[in-house]
């Protein structure tokens, strides 16, 4: 395998796994916790405007996760997901330290870094973005 093939394979693996994790967390906020429960939890955690933020976060995580899996508008959704995780890090998890078992930020930091990496690199060749926007001279080539 050449470097390009390895890079595209790595991007696809990263994008799909991170997308799955985000989609699962978004789905959980809608179905298991419910939006009302997520709003209440966010409020207790000190998230500003929790009633507004909770459904937005749940939607970004679910839709963004699915978009990453498919490779659709990947840079846009990955950037939104990275911001989502940075918000979680600074608003909720930072005071608890690094370790997740103590409510810390290790998972949200890793997810923020992974989402930022995907936002910076794009979806790779194995994606809908590449098929739609990856043509030579495409005005929206930045999305590929």
N, C-alpha and C positions, 0 to 999 in steps of 0.2 A: 504494500500500500504506500502511495506517496503521501507527502505531508498534507496536501490539499484534501485528499480523501480522509486521512486521519482527523484533520481539523473539522471537517464537515460532520464526520461521525461523532466526534466528541461534542460538538455543538448540539447535534440532534439529541444525544443522550442527556446532556445537561438540560436542554430545553424541555424535553418530555418529562423527566423526573421532577424537575422544579415545578413545572406546570401541573403535574399530578398532585404534588404536595399543596400547592396553592388552591387548586380546584377542590381538593378534599376539605381544606380548612374553610373555604367559602361555603361549600355545601353544608358543612357542619354548623356554620352560623345560621343558615337558613332553616335547616331541618331538625337538628338535635337541640341546639341552644335556642332556636327561634330568634327572629329579629328583636322581639321585645326582650328576650333574655339577654341577648348580646348588648342591647342598649343599656340594660340595667347593669350588666357586668362592666361595660366600658365606663359608665357613670361612677361605679364604685372604685374603678382603677384611676379615676381622675382625668379621663379623656375629655377634653373640652367638646361641648356640643354633641355629647354621646348619642342623643336621639337622632341627629342628622348623620353623624359620622358612621355609626354602626351599619346601616343599610348600604352606605356607599362602600365601606370596606368589604362587606360581605359580597357585594356585586363585583367589585374589582378583583377580589380573590377568586371567585367562581368563574366569571367571564374571562379574566386575565389568565387564569390557569388553563382553561380550555383553549384560549387563543395561543398560548405558548405551546401546548401539545400539538396543535395543528400547524403552528408557524404562520399565524395570521396577524398582521399588524404587530409583529413580535416586538420591535423596538419600543413602540408606544406602550404596550401593555407591560413589558418588562420594566420600563422606567417607572410606570405607575406602581408596580408591585415593589420595586426597590424603595420608593418613597413611602409606601405603606409600611414596610418593615422598619424603615428608619424612624417613622412616627412611633411604631410600637416600641422600638428600642429606647428612644428618648423619653417618651411619655409614660411608659409602664415598666420596662424591664431593667433599665440601667441601674437603678438604686439597689437591685437585688444581686448585683455582681454578675459574673460570667456564667455560672452553671445553671442549666435549665431546671434541674431538680429542685433548685431553690427559687425558681421564678426568674432566673437570670436571662441574659440576652444572647446566649450562644446560638440558639436556633435562628432567632430573627436576624442576627448579624450574618450568619451563613447564608440565609435566604436572601438578604439584602445584597450581599456580595455576588451571589449567583445570578440574581435578577439584573444587577448592574452589569455584570459581564455579558449577559445575553443582550441587554440594551445597547452596549457598546459594540458588540461584534455582529449583531443581527442573527437571524434564524439559521443561516447556513443554506447550503444548496438543497437539502432535503426538507423543503417547506413550501407552503402555498405562497408565501412572500416571494421566494425565489422564482417560482413559476409565473407569478403575476407581474412582479416589479423588476425581475432580474435581467430583463432583456437589455442588450447593448444600447446605450443612448436613452434609456428610459428616464423621463423627467422625475419619476418617483423611485429611482434606483436606490436612494438612501434607505428606503424601507425594506429592501431585499436583504 
